[in-house]
Amino acid sequence: MKSYRAVLIPFSSYASRTSYAIAPNGTIMAVYTSLDPAQHVTKMLDALRQWKARQPDAH
């Protein structure tokens, strides 16, 4: 958890709820942390759409 900076403060033995969007080249393009799971999928899909729109071959 510490390697991913996903430790829940102040309970270091628990993970926070963190989502990552990873680009095809392996870089992290987006990170979203919230204990409320309701927006995780929406936030990551938005990040992927934004990434795709910035790609040279996007239409």
PyRosetta script that sets phi, psi and omega in degrees:
from pyrosetta import init, pose_from_sequence

init()
pose = pose_from_sequence("MKSYRAVLIPFSSYASRTSYAIAPNGTIMAVYTSLDPAQHVTKMLDALRQWKARQPDAH")
pose.set_psi(1, -39.9)
pose.set_omega(1, -178.4)
pose.set_phi(2, -64.7)
pose.set_psi(2, -36.7)
pose.set_omega(2, 179.7)
pose.set_phi(3, -60.4)
pose.set_psi(3, -32.1)
pose.set_omega(3, -178.9)
pose.set_phi(4, -98.6)
pose.set_psi(4, 4.9)
pose.set_omega(4, -178.1)
pose.set_phi(5, 53.6)
pose.set_psi(5, 44.6)
pose.set_omega(5, -176.9)
pose.set_phi(6, -117.1)
pose.set_psi(6, 30.2)
pose.set_omega(6, 179.3)
pose.set_phi(7, -83.9)
pose.set_psi(7, 134.5)
pose.set_omega(7, 178.1)
pose.set_phi(8, -81.6)
pose.set_psi(8, 115.8)
pose.set_omega(8, 178.7)
pose.set_phi(9, -83.9)
pose.set_psi(9, 132.4)
pose.set_omega(9, 5.6)
pose.set_phi(10, -97.9)
pose.set_psi(10, 17.6)
pose.set_omega(10, -177.4)
pose.set_phi(11, -105.8)
pose.set_psi(11, 81.6)
pose.set_omega(11, -170.6)
pose.set_phi(12, -65.4)
pose.set_psi(12, -10.7)
pose.set_omega(12, 176.9)
pose.set_phi(13, -89.5)
pose.set_psi(13, 0.8)
pose.set_omega(13, 177.9)
pose.set_phi(14, -115.6)
pose.set_psi(14, 149.5)
pose.set_omega(14, 177.0)
pose.set_phi(15, -91.3)
pose.set_psi(15, 145.4)
pose.set_omega(15, 170.2)
pose.set_phi(16, -77.9)
pose.set_psi(16, 166.9)
pose.set_omega(16, 177.8)
pose.set_phi(17, -90.8)
pose.set_psi(17, 103.6)
pose.set_omega(17, -177.4)
pose.set_phi(18, -127.1)
pose.set_psi(18, 132.2)
pose.set_omega(18, 176.5)
pose.set_phi(19, -111.9)
pose.set_psi(19, 143.9)
pose.set_omega(19, 178.5)
pose.set_phi(20, -125.2)
pose.set_psi(20, 140.0)
pose.set_omega(20, 169.3)
pose.set_phi(21, -108.3)
pose.set_psi(21, 124.1)
pose.set_omega(21, -175.9)
pose.set_phi(22, -108.9)
pose.set_psi(22, 127.2)
pose.set_omega(22, 177.9)
pose.set_phi(23, -72.5)
pose.set_psi(23, 160.2)
pose.set_omega(23, 178.6)
pose.set_phi(24, -56.2)
pose.set_psi(24, -26.8)
pose.set_omega(24, 179.3)
pose.set_phi(25, -83.7)
pose.set_psi(25, 2.2)
pose.set_omega(25, 176.1)
pose.set_phi(26, 93.0)
pose.set_psi(26, -2.0)
pose.set_omega(26, 178.5)
pose.set_phi(27, -83.0)
pose.set_psi(27, 152.1)
pose.set_omega(27, 177.0)
pose.set_phi(28, -82.4)
pose.set_psi(28, 117.6)
pose.set_omega(28, -178.5)
pose.set_phi(29, -95.5)
pose.set_psi(29, -20.6)
pose.set_omega(29, 179.8)
pose.set_phi(30, -157.1)
pose.set_psi(30, 146.2)
pose.set_omega(30, 176.6)
pose.set_phi(31, -134.4)
pose.set_psi(31, 134.7)
pose.set_omega(31, 176.6)
pose.set_phi(32, -135.1)
pose.set_psi(32, 125.1)
pose.set_omega(32, 179.7)
pose.set_phi(33, -122.4)
pose.set_psi(33, 124.3)
pose.set_omega(33, 176.5)
pose.set_phi(34, -165.1)
pose.set_psi(34, 140.2)
pose.set_omega(34, 177.2)
pose.set_phi(35, -73.6)
pose.set_psi(35, -19.8)
pose.set_omega(35, 177.5)
pose.set_phi(36, -84.9)
pose.set_psi(36, 114.9)
pose.set_omega(36, -175.5)
pose.set_phi(37, -73.4)
pose.set_psi(37, -8.7)
pose.set_omega(37, -170.8)
pose.set_phi(38, -58.1)
pose.set_psi(38, -33.0)
pose.set_omega(38, -173.9)
pose.set_phi(39, -103.6)
pose.set_psi(39, -3.4)
pose.set_omega(39, -174.9)
pose.set_phi(40, -58.9)
pose.set_psi(40, -50.1)
pose.set_omega(40, -178.3)
pose.set_phi(41, -64.6)
pose.set_psi(41, -45.2)
pose.set_omega(41, 179.9)
pose.set_phi(42, -59.7)
pose.set_psi(42, -45.8)
pose.set_omega(42, -179.4)
pose.set_phi(43, -63.1)
pose.set_psi(43, -42.9)
pose.set_omega(43, -178.8)
pose.set_phi(44, -70.8)
pose.set_psi(44, -39.2)
pose.set_omega(44, 176.0)
pose.set_phi(45, -63.8)
pose.set_psi(45, -39.5)
pose.set_omega(45, 176.0)
pose.set_phi(46, -61.4)
pose.set_psi(46, -42.7)
pose.set_omega(46, 179.1)
pose.set_phi(47, -62.8)
pose.set_psi(47, -41.2)
pose.set_omega(47, 178.7)
pose.set_phi(48, -65.7)
pose.set_psi(48, -40.7)
pose.set_omega(48, 177.8)
pose.set_phi(49, -63.3)
pose.set_psi(49, -43.0)
pose.set_omega(49, 178.8)
pose.set_phi(50, -64.0)
pose.set_psi(50, -41.8)
pose.set_omega(50, 178.2)
pose.set_phi(51, -61.4)
pose.set_psi(51, -47.1)
pose.set_omega(51, -178.6)
pose.set_phi(52, -61.5)
pose.set_psi(52, -39.4)
pose.set_omega(52, -179.9)
pose.set_phi(53, -64.6)
pose.set_psi(53, -25.8)
pose.set_omega(53, 179.8)
pose.set_phi(54, -85.3)
pose.set_psi(54, -7.2)
pose.set_omega(54, -177.6)
pose.set_phi(55, -77.0)
pose.set_psi(55, 143.1)
pose.set_omega(55, -176.6)
pose.set_phi(56, -58.3)
pose.set_psi(56, -31.8)
pose.set_omega(56, -177.6)
pose.set_phi(57, -93.9)
pose.set_psi(57, 8.8)
pose.set_omega(57, 179.7)
pose.set_phi(58, -71.8)
pose.set_psi(58, 143.1)
pose.set_omega(58, 179.0)
pose.set_phi(59, -114.3)
pose.dump_pdb("model.pdb")
